[in-house]
């Protein structure tokens, strides 16, 4: 679905006139206005150094549609910057890791008189336009062109808890934006591609909200088709495991027999490749890339998490093979080897949660670690698993911690959920939609691994798995 939206406020600007006219639509078409007196109904920007910063109120996916009237001269060069936060939209390339990655969000463009031009294709909430030439331009309107997934939902949270409702709506918006281009992307600013492992929470969210939808199956097929055996999906062997988990869960949910039958030859072949990943002593291969999530990278719990994901995948494969009358001998062999080594988790909450899903139980000591520090150590990618593992023993506490973790992002101005969030980032930081020089920038001054500073995606589909948790545990 494509929609055109007016800005909600002008945050800042210099050498601008009639800025309030931006909040009134004058039509989605260019016109020639010969009446000089009518130009006071248009935004005027004048000269080098003139700029305007617009806030469209929520995270968007797309660009800006600029409708110009008279320009002093034939053309005018402008610089356009998109930002998911005010810090990012005002940054220079390279500043706090501000960059054009996966989508161009900082560029120069040429405008002409009486033009209807759509510029940009990225994730953003804020837009900054700077003049780099000493002339003036009248803008009839500046719209956001937003793209989002649109289908009649089969589930919406209608409970009385406003905090849960706000979390649900932000998670829904996250996955709606990331699914708006025919496949389920990881992010709309960065990682505008299908990552097979990262799909798992997004498939949960989409299935919960909309039921069976073609964009899920198309994305699962993309992940498979770009990794002909013996390759692993996205070059990461845990991502092929997540594909198996998603396939099994999808069939359990929708009994989509014809779709699964098409996947069986690949799934059977994948078992041979996976058998080679674990030796006869149950030790996992480390020759091929693997990942649980970024916060576990390089920790002593990482391979335990890989083993848990492996077991989850084998449980899913065994289920599908039995459903479709195929031999489970190879799957049973792999599971026996995997269980030869203990699943002993030292620290990471997401790995404890994955163990719970892999074998159906955790120790009292592991549960104590799971809730220690409350939302500290949570993972946006693994939120469904962490919260569900807590809910297995204390559902009210799990709901409370969900509100604490996701609610903290909302309190910092989030309208979609982020690639990562750690509660430690809250100390001394301000909101993403406010200027406050006395506080750190939670966007530009935080982050880690591949998402340091402004490279950090503030609309990342893997954070939307909380939708399924809400349906299962919030009433």
LOLOKOL-467395 format. One line per field, with one value per residue (C-alpha): residue number from 1; residue in three letters; x, y, z. Coordinates in nm, 2 decimals. Last residue first. Layout:
<sites>
pos	c(NUM, ...)
code	c(ALA, ...)
X	c(X, ...)
Y	c(Y, ...)
Z	c(Z, ...)
</sites>
This chain:
<sites>
pos	c(475, 474, 473, 472, 471, 470, 469, 468, 467, 466, 465, 464, 463, 462, 461, 460, 459, 458, 457, 456, 455, 454, 453, 452, 451, 450, 449, 448, 447, 446, 445, 444, 443, 442, 441, 440, 439, 438, 437, 436, 435, 434, 433, 432, 431, 430, 429, 428, 427, 426, 425, 424, 423, 422, 421, 420, 419, 418, 417, 416, 415, 414, 413, 412, 411, 410, 409, 408, 407, 406, 405, 404, 403, 402, 401, 400, 399, 398, 397, 396, 395, 394, 393, 392, 391, 390, 389, 388, 387, 386, 385, 384, 383, 382, 381, 380, 379, 378, 377, 376, 375, 374, 373, 372, 371, 370, 369, 368, 367, 366, 365, 364, 363, 362, 361, 360, 359, 358, 357, 356, 355, 354, 353, 352, 351, 350, 349, 348, 347, 346, 345, 344, 343, 342, 341, 340, 339, 338, 337, 336, 335, 334, 333, 332, 331, 330, 329, 328, 327, 326, 325, 324, 323, 322, 321, 320, 319, 318, 317, 316, 315, 314, 313, 312, 311, 310, 309, 308, 307, 306, 305, 304, 303, 302, 301, 300, 299, 298, 297, 296, 295, 294, 293, 292, 291, 290, 289, 288, 287, 286, 285, 284, 283, 282, 281, 280, 279, 278, 277, 276, 275, 274, 273, 272, 271, 270, 269, 268, 267, 266, 265, 264, 263, 262, 261, 260, 259, 258, 257, 256, 255, 254, 253, 252, 251, 250, 249, 248, 247, 246, 245, 244, 243, 242, 241, 240, 239, 238, 237, 236, 235, 234, 233, 232, 231, 230, 229, 228, 227, 226, 225, 224, 223, 222, 221, 220, 219, 218, 217, 216, 215, 214, 213, 212, 211, 210, 209, 208, 207, 206, 205, 204, 203, 202, 201, 200, 199, 198, 197, 196, 195, 194, 193, 192, 191, 190, 189, 188, 187, 186, 185, 184, 183, 182, 181, 180, 179, 178, 177, 176, 175, 174, 173, 172, 171, 170, 169, 168, 167, 166, 165, 164, 163, 162, 161, 160, 159, 158, 157, 156, 155, 154, 153, 152, 151, 150, 149, 148, 147, 146, 145, 144, 143, 142, 141, 140, 139, 138, 137, 136, 135, 134, 133, 132, 131, 130, 129, 128, 127, 126, 125, 124, 123, 122, 121, 120, 119, 118, 117, 116, 115, 114, 113, 112, 111, 110, 109, 108, 107, 106, 105, 104, 103, 102, 101, 100, 99, 98, 97, 96, 95, 94, 93, 92, 91, 90, 89, 88, 87, 86, 85, 84, 83, 82, 81, 80, 79, 78, 77, 76, 75, 74, 73, 72, 71, 70, 69, 68, 67, 66, 65, 64, 63, 62, 61, 60, 59, 58, 57, 56, 55, 54, 53, 52, 51, 50, 49, 48, 47, 46, 45, 44, 43, 42, 41, 40, 39, 38, 37, 36, 35, 34, 33, 32, 31, 30, 29, 28, 27, 26, 25, 24, 23, 22, 21, 20, 19, 18, 17, 16, 15, 14, 13, 12, 11, 10, 9, 8, 7, 6, 5, 4, 3, 2, 1)
code	c(UNK, UNK, UNK, UNK, UNK, UNK, UNK, UNK, UNK, UNK, UNK, UNK, UNK, UNK, UNK, UNK, UNK, UNK, UNK, UNK, UNK, UNK, UNK, UNK, UNK, UNK, UNK, UNK, UNK, UNK, UNK, UNK, UNK, UNK, UNK, UNK, UNK, UNK, UNK, UNK, UNK, UNK, UNK, UNK, UNK, UNK, UNK, UNK, UNK, UNK, UNK, UNK, UNK, UNK, UNK, UNK, UNK, UNK, UNK, UNK, UNK, UNK, UNK, UNK, UNK, UNK, UNK, UNK, UNK, UNK, UNK, UNK, UNK, UNK, UNK, UNK, UNK, UNK, UNK, UNK, UNK, UNK, UNK, UNK, UNK, UNK, UNK, UNK, UNK, UNK, UNK, UNK, UNK, UNK, UNK, UNK, UNK, UNK, UNK, UNK, UNK, UNK, UNK, UNK, UNK, UNK, UNK, UNK, UNK, UNK, UNK, UNK, UNK, UNK, UNK, UNK, UNK, UNK, UNK, UNK, UNK, UNK, UNK, UNK, UNK, UNK, UNK, UNK, UNK, UNK, UNK, UNK, UNK, UNK, UNK, UNK, UNK, UNK, UNK, UNK, UNK, UNK, UNK, UNK, UNK, UNK, UNK, UNK, UNK, UNK, UNK, UNK, UNK, UNK, UNK, UNK, UNK, UNK, UNK, UNK, UNK, UNK, UNK, UNK, UNK, UNK, UNK, UNK, UNK, UNK, UNK, UNK, UNK, UNK, UNK, UNK, UNK, UNK, UNK, UNK, UNK, UNK, UNK, UNK, UNK, UNK, UNK, UNK, UNK, UNK, UNK, UNK, UNK, UNK, UNK, UNK, UNK, UNK, UNK, UNK, UNK, UNK, UNK, UNK, UNK, UNK, UNK, UNK, UNK, UNK, UNK, UNK, UNK, UNK, UNK, UNK, UNK, UNK, UNK, UNK, UNK, UNK, UNK, UNK, UNK, UNK, UNK, UNK, UNK, UNK, UNK, UNK, UNK, UNK, UNK, UNK, UNK, UNK, UNK, UNK, UNK, UNK, UNK, UNK, UNK, UNK, UNK, UNK, UNK, UNK, UNK, UNK, UNK, UNK, UNK, UNK, UNK, UNK, UNK, UNK, UNK, UNK, UNK, UNK, UNK, UNK, UNK, UNK, UNK, UNK, UNK, UNK, UNK, UNK, UNK, UNK, UNK, UNK, UNK, UNK, UNK, UNK, UNK, UNK, UNK, UNK, UNK, UNK, UNK, UNK, UNK, UNK, UNK, UNK, UNK, UNK, UNK, UNK, UNK, UNK, UNK, UNK, UNK, UNK, UNK, UNK, UNK, UNK, UNK, UNK, UNK, UNK, UNK, UNK, UNK, UNK, UNK, UNK, UNK, UNK, UNK, UNK, UNK, UNK, UNK, UNK, UNK, UNK, UNK, UNK, UNK, UNK, UNK, UNK, UNK, UNK, UNK, UNK, UNK, UNK, UNK, UNK, UNK, UNK, UNK, UNK, UNK, UNK, UNK, UNK, UNK, UNK, UNK, UNK, UNK, UNK, UNK, UNK, UNK, UNK, UNK, UNK, UNK, UNK, UNK, UNK, UNK, UNK, UNK, UNK, UNK, UNK, UNK, UNK, UNK, UNK, UNK, UNK, UNK, UNK, UNK, UNK, UNK, UNK, UNK, UNK, UNK, UNK, UNK, UNK, UNK, UNK, UNK, UNK, UNK, UNK, UNK, UNK, UNK, UNK, UNK, UNK, UNK, UNK, UNK, UNK, UNK, UNK, UNK, UNK, UNK, UNK, UNK, UNK, UNK, UNK, UNK, UNK, UNK, UNK, UNK, UNK, UNK, UNK, UNK, UNK, UNK, UNK, UNK, UNK, UNK, UNK, UNK, UNK, UNK, UNK, UNK, UNK, UNK, UNK, UNK, UNK, UNK, UNK, UNK, UNK, UNK, UNK, UNK, UNK, UNK, UNK, UNK, UNK, UNK, UNK, UNK, UNK, UNK, UNK, UNK, UNK, UNK, UNK, UNK, UNK, UNK, UNK, UNK, UNK, UNK, UNK, UNK, UNK, UNK)
X	c(-0.57, -0.20, -0.02, -0.06, -0.16, 0.10, 0.38, 0.29, 0.33, 0.66, 0.81, 0.84, 1.20, 1.32, 1.16, 1.41, 1.29, 1.54, 1.83, 2.17, 2.40, 2.36, 2.58, 2.72, 2.51, 2.76, 2.88, 2.74, 2.48, 2.49, 2.60, 2.42, 2.08, 2.05, 2.20, 2.36, 2.19, 2.26, 2.24, 1.87, 1.71, 1.40, 1.26, 1.51, 1.45, 1.73, 2.02, 2.18, 2.11, 1.87, 2.14, 2.18, 1.84, 1.98, 1.81, 1.88, 1.76, 1.49, 1.12, 0.88, 0.73, 1.02, 1.03, 1.25, 0.95, 0.85, 1.19, 1.14, 0.80, 0.96, 1.17, 0.94, 0.62, 0.78, 0.91, 0.56, 0.42, 0.68, 0.62, 0.25, 0.32, 0.55, 0.68, 0.63, 0.60, 0.98, 1.04, 0.79, 0.95, 1.29, 1.17, 0.96, 1.23, 1.50, 1.56, 1.49, 1.74, 1.71, 2.03, 1.87, 1.49, 1.47, 1.83, 1.80, 1.49, 1.67, 1.95, 1.70, 1.55, 1.89, 1.94, 1.59, 1.69, 1.55, 1.29, 1.13, 1.44, 1.49, 1.24, 1.38, 1.73, 1.65, 1.53, 1.86, 2.04, 1.85, 1.92, 2.30, 2.50, 2.66, 2.43, 2.50, 2.34, 2.53, 2.71, 2.59, 2.25, 2.36, 2.48, 2.15, 1.96, 2.17, 2.09, 1.72, 1.71, 1.88, 1.64, 1.33, 1.20, 0.93, 0.55, 0.46, 0.36, 0.65, 0.90, 0.75, 0.77, 1.13, 1.23, 1.09, 1.25, 1.57, 1.55, 1.49, 1.79, 2.01, 1.88, 1.98, 2.33, 2.38, 2.29, 2.54, 2.79, 2.74, 2.73, 3.11, 3.07, 3.21, 2.88, 2.61, 2.50, 2.49, 2.24, 2.28, 2.53, 2.71, 2.98, 3.13, 3.44, 3.31, 3.17, 2.98, 3.10, 2.86, 3.13, 3.04, 3.08, 2.82, 2.80, 2.82, 2.47, 2.35, 2.45, 2.27, 1.97, 1.96, 1.89, 1.57, 1.46, 1.54, 1.33, 1.05, 1.00, 0.74, 0.55, 0.54, 0.34, 0.09, 0.03, -0.04, -0.16, -0.18, -0.03, 0.15, 0.27, 0.41, 0.58, 0.76, 0.87, 0.99, 1.20, 1.35, 1.44, 1.59, 1.82, 1.93, 2.01, 2.22, 2.44, 2.53, 2.62, 2.30, 2.13, 2.38, 2.53, 2.52, 2.26, 2.13, 2.13, 1.97, 1.66, 1.60, 1.60, 1.39, 1.14, 1.10, 1.05, 0.78, 0.61, 0.59, 0.48, 0.20, 0.01, -0.14, -0.28, -0.27, -0.17, -0.03, 0.12, 0.29, 0.43, 0.56, 0.70, 0.88, 1.02, 1.17, 1.28, 1.61, 1.74, 1.67, 1.80, 1.59, 1.72, 1.68, 1.94, 1.96, 1.69, 1.39, 1.51, 1.52, 1.32, 1.01, 0.95, 0.71, 0.81, 0.59, 0.71, 0.95, 0.69, 0.42, 0.67, 0.76, 0.40, 0.28, 0.55, 0.46, 0.09, 0.15, 0.37, 0.10, -0.17, 0.04, 0.09, -0.28, -0.39, -0.76, -0.72, -0.80, -0.48, -0.54, -0.57, -0.71, -0.59, -0.72, -0.42, -0.18, 0.20, 0.34, 0.49, 0.50, 0.54, 0.60, 0.46, 0.61, 0.36, 0.34, 0.71, 0.84, 1.21, 1.47, 1.82, 2.17, 2.26, 2.33, 1.99, 1.93, 1.63, 1.61, 1.37, 1.26, 1.08, 1.30, 1.35, 1.47, 1.38, 1.45, 1.31, 0.96, 0.93, 0.63, 0.79, 0.65, 1.00, 1.31, 1.48, 1.83, 1.93, 2.21, 2.24, 2.20, 1.97, 2.09, 1.98, 2.16, 2.42, 2.45, 2.63, 2.62, 2.88, 2.88, 2.97, 3.08, 2.83, 2.72, 2.44, 2.12, 1.89, 2.07, 2.04, 1.68, 1.61, 1.52, 1.69, 1.66, 1.89, 1.83, 2.08, 1.94, 2.04, 1.80, 1.69, 1.59, 1.63, 1.44, 1.21, 0.83, 0.60, 0.74, 0.57, 0.82, 0.73, 0.95, 1.08, 0.98, 0.93, 0.81, 0.87, 0.62, 0.54, 0.64, 0.89, 1.04, 1.37, 1.41, 1.72, 1.84, 2.22, 2.26, 1.95, 1.58, 1.31, 0.95, 0.66, 0.35, 0.02, 0.21, 0.26, -0.10, -0.01, 0.23, -0.06, 0.09, 0.06, 0.17, 0.05, 0.20, -0.03, -0.11, -0.34, -0.31, -0.28, -0.25, 0.02, 0.29, 0.12, 0.25, 0.60, 0.50, 0.86, 1.20, 1.54, 1.65, 1.47, 1.38, 1.13, 0.86, 0.57, 0.33, 0.45, 0.19, 0.12, 0.09, 0.01, 0.12, 0.00)
Y	c(-1.06, -1.07, -1.41, -1.58, -1.28, -1.06, -1.32, -1.34, -0.97, -0.97, -1.13, -0.77, -0.70, -0.91, -0.66, -0.38, -0.02, 0.18, 0.05, 0.13, 0.29, 0.60, 0.48, 0.13, -0.13, -0.40, -0.48, -0.22, 0.05, 0.38, 0.74, 0.81, 0.66, 0.71, 1.06, 1.16, 1.43, 1.80, 1.90, 1.80, 1.81, 1.59, 1.31, 1.04, 1.10, 1.16, 0.96, 0.98, 0.63, 0.46, 0.28, 0.03, -0.10, -0.26, -0.23, -0.39, -0.37, -0.14, -0.12, 0.11, 0.44, 0.50, 0.82, 0.74, 0.64, 0.40, 0.23, 0.20, 0.04, -0.25, -0.35, -0.26, -0.37, -0.70, -0.73, -0.69, -0.94, -1.19, -1.12, -1.19, -1.52, -1.67, -2.02, -2.07, -1.70, -1.66, -1.90, -1.71, -1.38, -1.50, -1.68, -1.39, -1.14, -1.32, -1.06, -0.76, -0.91, -0.89, -0.85, -0.62, -0.66, -0.78, -0.78, -1.15, -1.30, -1.54, -1.60, -1.73, -1.95, -2.10, -2.18, -2.34, -2.56, -2.53, -2.74, -2.82, -2.95, -2.70, -2.43, -2.41, -2.42, -2.13, -1.93, -2.01, -1.90, -1.57, -1.50, -1.53, -1.63, -1.97, -2.20, -2.57, -2.77, -3.09, -3.27, -3.61, -3.45, -3.32, -3.67, -3.83, -3.54, -3.60, -3.97, -3.91, -3.67, -3.93, -4.20, -3.99, -4.17, -3.98, -4.02, -3.66, -3.58, -3.79, -3.60, -3.27, -3.34, -3.47, -3.16, -2.94, -3.12, -3.12, -2.74, -2.69, -2.91, -2.70, -2.38, -2.53, -2.63, -2.28, -2.14, -2.37, -2.26, -1.89, -1.94, -1.89, -1.55, -1.46, -1.32, -1.36, -0.99, -1.03, -1.31, -1.69, -1.68, -1.93, -1.91, -2.24, -2.39, -2.40, -2.75, -2.87, -3.14, -3.43, -3.70, -3.85, -3.51, -3.23, -3.01, -3.31, -3.42, -3.07, -3.12, -3.46, -3.31, -3.03, -3.28, -3.39, -3.03, -2.95, -3.24, -3.15, -2.79, -2.84, -3.07, -2.79, -2.56, -2.83, -2.93, -2.59, -2.72, -2.35, -2.32, -2.65, -2.60, -2.26, -2.39, -2.66, -2.43, -2.17, -2.42, -2.55, -2.20, -2.13, -2.42, -2.28, -1.95, -2.14, -2.24, -1.89, -1.82, -1.62, -1.96, -2.25, -2.39, -2.77, -2.72, -2.43, -2.11, -1.82, -2.03, -2.13, -1.78, -1.66, -1.94, -1.84, -1.48, -1.58, -1.80, -1.51, -1.26, -1.49, -1.45, -1.71, -1.54, -1.16, -1.05, -1.38, -1.50, -1.16, -1.15, -1.50, -1.47, -1.15, -1.33, -1.61, -1.39, -1.30, -1.65, -1.63, -1.28, -1.13, -0.79, -0.42, -0.46, -0.09, 0.18, -0.05, -0.33, -0.71, -0.74, -0.95, -0.97, -0.80, -0.44, -0.36, -0.63, -0.42, -0.14, -0.38, -0.56, -0.24, -0.10, -0.42, -0.39, -0.03, -0.12, -0.41, -0.20, 0.08, -0.17, -0.33, 0.01, 0.09, -0.22, -0.27, -0.54, -0.51, -0.66, -0.71, -1.05, -1.16, -0.85, -0.72, -0.67, -0.38, -0.39, -0.04, 0.21, 0.58, 0.87, 1.16, 1.49, 1.83, 2.08, 2.39, 2.46, 2.80, 2.82, 3.09, 3.14, 3.13, 2.77, 2.49, 2.48, 2.23, 1.99, 1.78, 1.49, 1.31, 0.98, 0.76, 0.43, 0.45, 0.52, 0.88, 1.14, 1.18, 1.47, 1.68, 1.99, 2.34, 2.49, 2.27, 2.07, 1.91, 1.66, 1.62, 1.31, 1.17, 0.87, 0.63, 0.28, -0.04, 0.17, 0.55, 0.65, 0.81, 0.62, 0.88, 1.14, 0.97, 1.14, 1.46, 1.44, 1.64, 1.36, 1.12, 1.32, 1.39, 1.02, 0.78, 1.02, 1.13, 1.40, 1.60, 1.85, 2.10, 2.22, 2.47, 2.48, 2.73, 3.05, 3.19, 2.89, 2.92, 2.63, 2.31, 1.98, 1.76, 1.39, 1.26, 0.91, 0.55, 0.37, 0.58, 0.59, 0.81, 1.18, 1.31, 1.55, 1.81, 1.99, 2.30, 2.46, 2.79, 2.81, 2.92, 3.12, 3.13, 2.88, 2.97, 2.75, 2.82, 3.00, 3.33, 3.26, 3.36, 3.72, 3.65, 3.51, 3.32, 2.98, 2.69, 2.36, 2.03, 1.75, 1.58, 1.86, 2.16, 1.97, 2.18, 2.12, 2.26, 2.61, 2.65, 2.71, 3.04, 3.16, 2.99, 3.15, 2.90, 2.59, 2.36, 2.10, 2.18, 1.96, 1.68, 1.65, 1.56, 1.20, 1.03, 0.66, 0.35, 0.00)
Z	c(2.74, 2.71, 2.71, 2.37, 2.16, 2.32, 2.28, 1.91, 1.87, 2.06, 1.75, 1.61, 1.69, 1.39, 1.16, 1.23, 1.23, 1.43, 1.24, 1.39, 1.13, 1.33, 1.61, 1.60, 1.43, 1.31, 1.66, 1.90, 1.95, 2.15, 2.09, 1.77, 1.85, 2.23, 2.18, 2.51, 2.71, 2.80, 2.43, 2.42, 2.08, 2.07, 1.85, 1.93, 2.30, 2.55, 2.70, 3.04, 3.14, 2.90, 2.71, 3.00, 2.91, 2.60, 2.26, 1.93, 1.58, 1.69, 1.73, 1.55, 1.68, 1.91, 2.10, 2.40, 2.60, 2.33, 2.35, 2.73, 2.67, 2.48, 2.78, 3.08, 2.91, 2.82, 3.17, 3.31, 3.07, 3.17, 3.54, 3.50, 3.31, 3.58, 3.52, 3.14, 3.11, 3.16, 2.87, 2.66, 2.73, 2.63, 2.32, 2.20, 2.27, 2.08, 1.80, 2.04, 2.29, 2.67, 2.88, 3.14, 3.13, 3.50, 3.64, 3.71, 3.54, 3.31, 3.56, 3.81, 3.53, 3.47, 3.84, 3.85, 3.56, 3.21, 3.03, 2.70, 2.52, 2.23, 2.33, 2.69, 2.55, 2.33, 2.63, 2.82, 2.51, 2.50, 2.86, 2.82, 3.13, 3.17, 2.98, 3.00, 2.72, 2.76, 2.48, 2.36, 2.28, 1.95, 1.84, 1.92, 1.74, 1.43, 1.43, 1.48, 1.18, 0.96, 1.07, 1.04, 0.72, 0.54, 0.58, 0.53, 0.89, 1.02, 0.81, 0.91, 1.28, 1.25, 1.06, 1.33, 1.62, 1.41, 1.38, 1.75, 1.82, 1.59, 1.75, 2.09, 1.96, 1.82, 2.16, 2.33, 2.07, 2.17, 2.55, 2.59, 2.43, 2.09, 1.95, 2.21, 2.18, 1.80, 1.78, 1.75, 1.47, 1.25, 0.98, 0.86, 1.00, 1.36, 1.33, 1.64, 1.87, 1.93, 1.97, 1.63, 1.46, 1.41, 1.10, 0.86, 0.95, 0.86, 0.49, 0.48, 0.65, 0.39, 0.11, 0.28, 0.33, -0.04, -0.16, 0.10, 0.01, -0.27, -0.04, 0.22, -0.01, -0.11, 0.26, 0.40, 0.74, 0.85, 1.20, 1.23, 0.87, 0.95, 1.26, 1.06, 0.79, 1.04, 1.23, 0.90, 0.79, 1.13, 1.07, 0.73, 0.92, 1.17, 0.89, 0.78, 0.42, 0.36, 0.36, 0.37, 0.05, -0.01, -0.15, -0.35, -0.13, -0.32, -0.39, -0.02, 0.12, -0.17, -0.11, 0.26, 0.14, -0.11, 0.15, 0.40, 0.14, 0.03, 0.35, 0.59, 0.90, 0.91, 1.26, 1.41, 1.08, 1.02, 1.37, 1.38, 1.02, 1.14, 1.45, 1.22, 0.93, 1.10, 1.03, 0.66, 0.60, 0.32, 0.21, 0.29, 0.56, 0.64, 0.61, 0.57, 0.79, 0.79, 0.47, 0.42, 0.05, -0.19, -0.10, 0.21, 0.45, 0.65, 0.69, 0.81, 1.04, 1.23, 1.22, 1.39, 1.65, 1.72, 1.74, 1.98, 2.21, 2.22, 2.30, 2.57, 2.73, 2.69, 2.89, 2.82, 2.57, 2.20, 2.05, 1.68, 1.51, 1.18, 1.01, 0.67, 0.45, 0.41, 0.40, 0.41, 0.17, 0.26, 0.02, 0.26, 0.13, 0.07, -0.06, -0.29, -0.24, -0.35, -0.42, -0.37, -0.50, -0.35, -0.41, -0.16, 0.00, 0.27, 0.31, 0.62, 0.65, 0.97, 1.03, 0.81, 0.63, 0.28, -0.08, -0.18, -0.41, -0.55, -0.79, -0.91, -1.06, -1.14, -1.13, -1.12, -0.84, -0.87, -0.60, -0.35, -0.13, 0.23, 0.28, 0.01, 0.09, 0.18, 0.36, 0.31, 0.63, 0.97, 1.18, 1.46, 1.20, 0.88, 0.66, 0.84, 1.10, 1.12, 1.01, 1.23, 1.55, 1.48, 1.46, 1.18, 0.94, 0.58, 0.44, 0.12, -0.02, -0.27, -0.62, -0.79, -1.15, -1.41, -1.21, -0.91, -0.87, -0.90, -0.79, -0.65, -0.55, -0.36, -0.29, -0.01, 0.02, 0.11, 0.44, 0.74, 1.11, 1.28, 1.32, 0.98, 1.13, 0.90, 0.92, 0.71, 0.56, 0.42, 0.43, 0.07, -0.03, 0.02, 0.11, 0.06, 0.17, -0.03, 0.06, 0.06, -0.31, -0.37, -0.41, -0.69, -0.90, -1.19, -1.02, -1.25, -1.10, -0.99, -0.86, -0.53, -0.41, -0.19, 0.13, 0.44, 0.70, 0.47, 0.48, 0.84, 0.70, 0.54, 0.52, 0.56, 0.60, 0.87, 0.99, 1.28, 1.39, 1.14, 1.25, 1.15, 0.79, 0.53, 0.43, 0.09, 0.10, -0.09, 0.00)
</sites>
